Amino acid sequence: VKDEHDAESERLELLEEQKADLIESEENLRETIQTIDREARKLFIETFDQIKVNFEKLFSMFFEGGKGSLTLIGDPDPLEADIAIHAQPPGKKNSSLRVLSAGEKSLTAIALLFSIYQYKPSPYCILDEVDAPLDDVNIRKFTKVLEAFADETQFIVVTHNKLTMEAANYLFGVTMEQKGVSKLVSVKFDA
């Protein structure tokens, strides 16, 4: 009985040590998660605030006036909150995206895209048919903003729109002179 007691006591001591290690590991893990959450919230808020400022400026550029803003709604935790986009083009009283025209919705989305891009710009930006839903008036606004950013970024724009092509410095296209044979065509415009 004494030998069994000693064996069970050793086993109990080992289990208590393992329990203490697990409790300590859990506490360390919780502290690490809290540290990561604090840092993530801080970085998210800093990033969101800068993108919000960028969006307000770019919305005004795209719409030649008007007011656009971003807000966090719902959950008080910024990492769980929804982002609301408020857009009020000049001369409109609305602030809901639902009542905007397709072109206005597209320009708002492009303004948001540029706002995010502007936070961490790169020397190159590829835009694939973002101008497709825009009418001629909005294409002019879009190309005007592209030209404003062209000093810092080289834009590669995939488009079928003639007005967007007119704003380009270089034009590359693919044509099919013979059936099944593609040929690359390039044009450099004088700036």
C-alpha positions in Angstrom: 0.0 0.0 0.0 2.9 2.4 0.8 4.5 1.8 -2.6 1.1 2.5 -4.3 0.7 5.6 -2.2 4.2 6.8 -3.1 3.6 6.1 -6.8 0.2 7.9 -6.8 1.8 10.8 -4.8 4.5 11.2 -7.5 1.9 11.0 -10.2 -0.2 13.6 -8.4 2.8 15.9 -8.0 3.6 15.5 -11.8 0.0 16.3 -12.7 0.0 19.4 -10.4 3.2 20.6 -12.1 1.6 20.1 -15.5 -1.5 21.9 -14.4 0.5 24.8 -13.1 2.4 24.9 -16.4 -0.9 24.9 -18.4 -2.3 27.7 -16.2 0.8 29.8 -16.7 0.8 29.1 -20.5 -2.9 30.1 -20.7 -2.1 33.3 -18.8 0.8 34.1 -21.2 -1.3 33.3 -24.2 -4.1 35.6 -23.0 -1.6 38.4 -22.3 -0.2 37.9 -25.8 -3.7 38.0 -27.4 -4.5 41.1 -25.5 -1.3 42.7 -26.6 -1.9 41.8 -30.3 -5.5 43.0 -30.0 -4.4 46.4 -28.6 -1.8 46.8 -31.3 -4.2 45.7 -34.0 -6.8 48.2 -32.8 -4.2 51.0 -32.7 -2.9 50.2 -36.2 -6.5 49.8 -37.6 -7.6 53.1 -36.2 -4.5 54.9 -37.4 -4.9 53.4 -40.9 -8.7 54.0 -41.0 -8.3 57.6 -39.9 -5.7 58.3 -42.7 -7.8 56.5 -45.3 -10.8 58.5 -44.1 -9.0 61.8 -44.7 -7.8 60.6 -48.1 -11.3 59.6 -49.0 -12.8 63.0 -48.1 -10.2 64.7 -50.3 -10.4 62.3 -53.2 -14.2 62.3 -53.2 -14.2 66.0 -53.5 -11.6 65.7 -56.4 -13.6 63.1 -58.2 -16.9 64.9 -57.8 -15.5 68.4 -58.1 -17.1 69.2 -54.8 -19.6 67.3 -52.7 -18.9 65.5 -49.5 -17.8 61.9 -48.8 -16.9 60.3 -45.5 -16.2 57.0 -43.9 -17.4 56.0 -40.4 -17.3 53.0 -38.1 -20.8 51.8 -37.1 -22.3 49.1 -35.0 -19.8 47.4 -32.6 -17.8 49.7 -30.4 -14.8 47.5 -31.0 -13.2 48.9 -34.2 -12.0 45.5 -35.3 -15.6 44.2 -35.3 -17.4 47.4 -36.5 -18.8 47.9 -40.0 -17.5 50.7 -42.2 -20.2 53.0 -43.6 -19.6 55.1 -46.7 -21.5 58.4 -46.9 -21.5 60.0 -50.3 -23.1 63.3 -51.2 -22.2 64.6 -54.7 -22.6 68.3 -55.3 -26.3 69.3 -55.7 -27.6 66.1 -54.1 -29.2 65.9 -50.7 -28.7 62.2 -50.1 -26.1 60.4 -48.2 -27.0 56.8 -49.0 -25.2 55.0 -51.8 -28.5 53.3 -52.8 -29.9 56.5 -54.4 -26.7 57.4 -56.4 -26.5 56.7 -60.1 -24.3 53.8 -61.3 -21.6 56.3 -62.4 -21.7 58.1 -59.0 -21.4 54.7 -57.2 -18.5 53.8 -59.4 -16.7 57.1 -58.8 -17.3 56.7 -55.1 -15.8 53.1 -55.2 -12.8 54.4 -57.2 -12.3 57.2 -54.7 -12.3 54.6 -51.9 -9.9 52.4 -53.9 -7.5 55.4 -54.4 -7.8 56.4 -50.8 -6.7 53.0 -49.7 -4.0 52.9 -52.3 -2.8 56.4 -51.3 -2.1 55.1 -47.8 0.7 52.9 -49.0 1.4 54.0 -52.6 3.7 52.1 -54.9 5.5 53.1 -58.1 3.0 51.1 -60.2 -0.8 50.6 -60.1 -2.8 48.3 -62.4 -6.4 49.2 -62.9 -8.4 46.7 -64.8 -11.5 48.3 -66.5 -12.5 50.3 -63.4 -13.8 53.0 -65.9 -16.2 50.6 -67.6 -19.4 51.8 -65.9 -18.5 55.5 -66.2 -20.1 57.9 -68.7 -18.0 60.5 -70.6 -18.4 63.2 -68.0 -17.2 60.8 -65.2 -14.4 59.5 -67.4 -13.0 63.0 -67.7 -13.1 63.3 -63.9 -11.4 59.9 -63.6 -8.6 60.7 -66.0 -8.1 64.1 -64.3 -7.4 62.3 -61.0 -5.1 59.8 -62.8 -3.1 62.7 -64.2 -2.9 64.3 -60.8 -1.3 61.1 -59.4 0.8 60.3 -62.4 3.9 62.1 -61.1 4.2 59.6 -58.2 2.7 56.5 -59.8 2.8 54.8 -63.2 -0.7 53.6 -63.9 -1.3 50.7 -66.2 -5.0 50.9 -67.2 -6.8 48.1 -69.0 -9.7 49.8 -70.8 -11.9 49.8 -73.8 -12.9 53.4 -73.3 -11.6 55.9 -75.9 -11.5 58.8 -73.5 -9.4 56.9 -71.1 -7.1 56.0 -73.9 -6.8 59.6 -75.0 -5.4 60.5 -71.6 -2.6 57.9 -71.8 1.0 58.6 -72.7 1.5 55.1 -74.1 -1.0 52.8 -75.6 -0.6 49.1 -76.0 -3.1 46.9 -77.7 -3.6 43.5 -79.1 -5.0 43.1 -82.6 -5.8 40.1 -84.8 -4.7 40.9 -88.4 -5.0 37.2 -89.4 -7.4 34.7 -87.9 -5.8 33.1 -84.8 -2.7 35.3 -84.9 -2.5 38.1 -82.3 -0.2 41.0 -82.7 0.9 43.6 -80.2 0.6 47.2 -81.2 2.1 50.1 -79.3 1.8 53.9 -79.7 3.7 56.6 -77.8 1.8 59.9 -77.6 3.7 63.2 -77.4 3.1 64.7 -73.9 
